[in-house]
Amino acid sequence: MKNFSKANYYFSRVYDECDELKPGAHFSFHPQEETDWKATLALCKNANEKATLWQMLGVYYGDEKEAISQIYQLDPKSDKLDLLLARAVNRYEQKFNYNGSQSIDETEPSNNTDIPLRNLITRIADAGNTDKPWVWFMSAGYLYTLDSRYTNANTYYAKAEKNLPSDNLAKAQLKLLEILNKIGSARHIDAKLENDILNDMNWLDGLNANPIPDLRFSDALEWPKQTISSKYKTQHDLVKAECFYSSNLFYADKTNAENMKAFLNKPSKTPFEKLCVQLSAIQIDDIYGFQAIQLAFKDNVENAIKLMSLGDSLGNVNSSGKSF
């Protein structure tokens, strides 16, 4: 009947009240012109119905800022803010290529910074009148971390800690964000910082074996590893850099390969050096196997076999899934 304003209103009621039909309502919801949208809002009987419409518009049409602002004005404690906040933060971090291929060790503000969004989230966080204020404090802090404004981030993480509920997920989420901020803010890595982040990195790495339900951590583990690697490279500590983030080109240099072997075979390692070995994608058998392959290609089979015997054999290298 082309009555889009009423259709969208009905779809929003289905979306809000029936989980089984929510996907269909979502795909059918399709605002046309501004006049239709205003007419749909005018059909709403209360603030919750308006908030539902704004949530659907923000989530499925990508304007989280406007949707958050409108719902917040309607009801600061609306649970419909939660999904929009998560989507806004996810979109923000995607601009920073937050997938392990880029370090957070940035000294200049990024052109990807969405200042209006950051200002909106910090303004709501500062008001402290949402249903989950600690989530807004952590979100504000995280955006500041992404923008390399680490002091500001710490301020909001401290506020989050004061408002944190006593559940493991919230505590783990805050701990994870604080670790990222600590590592990102470091200008260089010395023995003091190594000692300071030792337990943090062991905790992060341990999540692979003992994950906390609903805690997203895999990308968060890659981020500090690459950032630490980048800092070590700047300091010309190439072996530790390789332990945290492996590069095939590293082993093209025979000196690098021998230095790595010496480090892995070092008899008395510090706790942090043990962590480096633990995190390293390449172990001693892999290096022996790689060097054996190089000798084999040069028809130096006898020495290739000797090298292979020093490790667990080339077969173990293949079974580990590691390659150069």
Stockholm file with secondary structure:
# STOCKHOLM 1.0

chainA/1-324         MKNFSKANYYFSRVYDECDELKPGAHFSFHPQEETDWKATLALCKNANEKATLWQMLGVYYGDEKEAISQIYQLDPKSDKLDLLLARAVNRYEQKFNYNGSQSIDETEPSNNTDIPLRNLITRIADAGNTDKPWVWFMSAGYLYTLDSRYTNANTYYAKAEKNLPSDNLAKAQLKLLEILNKIGSARHIDAKLENDILNDMNWLDGLNANPIPDLRFSDALEWPKQTISSKYKTQHDLVKAECFYSSNLFYADKTNAENMKAFLNKPSKTPFEKLCVQLSAIQIDDIYGFQAIQLAFKDNVENAIKLMSLGDSLGNVNSSGKSF
#=GR chainA/1-324 SS CCCHHHHHHHHHHHHHHCGGGHHHHHHHCCCCSHHHHHHHHHTCCSHHHHHHHHHHHHHHHSCHHHHHHHHHHHCTTCTHHHHHHHHHHHHHHHTTTTTTSSCSCCSSCCTTCCHHHHHHHHHHHHHTCSSCHHHHHHHHHHHHHHTTCHHHHHHHHHHHHHHCCSCHHHHHHHHHHHHHHHHHHCSSCCHHHHHHHHHHHHHHHHTTTSCCTTCCCHHHHHHHHHHHHHHHHHTTCHHHHHHHSCCGGGGGSHHHHHHHHHHHHCSSCCHHHHHHHHHCSCCHHHHHHHHHHHHHHTTCHHHHHHHHHHTTCHHHHHHHTCCC
#=GC SS_cons         CCCHHHHHHHHHHHHHHCGGGHHHHHHHCCCCSHHHHHHHHHTCCSHHHHHHHHHHHHHHHSCHHHHHHHHHHHCTTCTHHHHHHHHHHHHHHHTTTTTTSSCSCCSSCCTTCCHHHHHHHHHHHHHTCSSCHHHHHHHHHHHHHHTTCHHHHHHHHHHHHHHCCSCHHHHHHHHHHHHHHHHHHCSSCCHHHHHHHHHHHHHHHHTTTSCCTTCCCHHHHHHHHHHHHHHHHHTTCHHHHHHHSCCGGGGGSHHHHHHHHHHHHCSSCCHHHHHHHHHCSCCHHHHHHHHHHHHHHTTCHHHHHHHHHHTTCHHHHHHHTCCC
//
